[in-house]
Amino acid sequence: MTDREYPRQRVTRGEHDWVMAWTSERTFHIACGPGNLTEAPSMFRTWASEDVAGVL
């Protein structure tokens, strides 16, 4: 899973409504606004589950 890239993505809907995700140095990173604490892990799960599906 750590070898896969995740191009930097940023979704901005407002000052406190944003989420950004990317990979760097074989690590998945996420940053988000206070209202996006459930959306951010969802992005990680989608990325991680795609990799697991490719292994099975």
DRENDO-1510 file (C-alpha; in Angstrom, 1 decimal, always signed):
<recs>
REC; n; res; u; v; w
REC; 1; MET; +0.0; +0.0; +0.0 .
REC; 2; THR; +2.8; +2.4; +0.8 .
REC; 3; ASP; +4.2; +2.4; -2.8 .
REC; 4; ARG; +1.0; +3.8; -4.3 .
REC; 5; GLU; +0.8; +7.6; -4.9 .
REC; 6; TYR; -2.1; +9.8; -4.1 .
REC; 7; PRO; -1.9; +13.0; -6.0 .
REC; 8; ARG; -2.6; +16.1; -3.9 .
REC; 9; GLN; -6.3; +16.8; -3.8 .
REC; 10; ARG; -7.9; +19.8; -2.1 .
REC; 11; VAL; -11.6; +20.4; -1.8 .
REC; 12; THR; -12.5; +23.8; -0.6 .
REC; 13; ARG; -16.1; +24.7; +0.1 .
REC; 14; GLY; -15.5; +27.5; +2.7 .
REC; 15; GLU; -13.2; +28.9; +5.3 .
REC; 16; HIS; -13.8; +26.0; +7.7 .
REC; 17; ASP; -15.1; +23.5; +5.2 .
REC; 18; TRP; -12.1; +22.0; +3.4 .
REC; 19; VAL; -10.1; +18.8; +3.1 .
REC; 20; MET; -6.7; +18.1; +1.5 .
REC; 21; ALA; -5.0; +14.7; +1.0 .
REC; 22; TRP; -1.8; +13.5; -0.6 .
REC; 23; THR; +1.1; +11.0; -0.3 .
REC; 24; SER; +4.7; +12.0; +0.4 .
REC; 25; GLU; +7.6; +9.8; +1.3 .
REC; 26; ARG; +5.5; +6.7; +1.3 .
REC; 27; THR; +3.0; +8.2; +3.8 .
REC; 28; PHE; -0.6; +9.2; +3.4 .
REC; 29; HIS; -1.3; +12.7; +4.7 .
REC; 30; ILE; -4.6; +14.4; +5.4 .
REC; 31; ALA; -5.5; +17.9; +6.6 .
REC; 32; CYS; -9.0; +19.3; +7.0 .
REC; 33; GLY; -11.2; +21.9; +8.5 .
REC; 34; PRO; -13.1; +21.3; +11.8 .
REC; 35; GLY; -16.3; +20.3; +10.0 .
REC; 36; ASN; -14.6; +17.6; +7.9 .
REC; 37; LEU; -13.3; +15.2; +10.5 .
REC; 38; THR; -15.5; +12.4; +9.1 .
REC; 39; GLU; -14.8; +13.2; +5.4 .
REC; 40; ALA; -11.0; +13.0; +5.8 .
REC; 41; PRO; -10.8; +9.4; +7.1 .
REC; 42; SER; -13.2; +8.4; +4.3 .
REC; 43; MET; -10.6; +9.6; +1.7 .
REC; 44; PHE; -8.0; +7.4; +3.4 .
REC; 45; ARG; -10.3; +4.4; +3.5 .
REC; 46; THR; -11.1; +4.7; -0.2 .
REC; 47; TRP; -7.4; +4.9; -1.0 .
REC; 48; ALA; -6.5; +2.0; +1.3 .
REC; 49; SER; -9.3; -0.3; +0.2 .
REC; 50; GLU; -8.4; +0.2; -3.5 .
REC; 51; ASP; -4.9; -1.1; -2.8 .
REC; 52; VAL; -6.2; -4.0; -0.7 .
REC; 53; ALA; -8.6; -5.0; -3.5 .
REC; 54; GLY; -5.6; -5.0; -6.0 .
REC; 55; VAL; -3.8; -7.5; -3.7 .
REC; 56; LEU; -6.6; -10.0; -3.3 .
</recs>
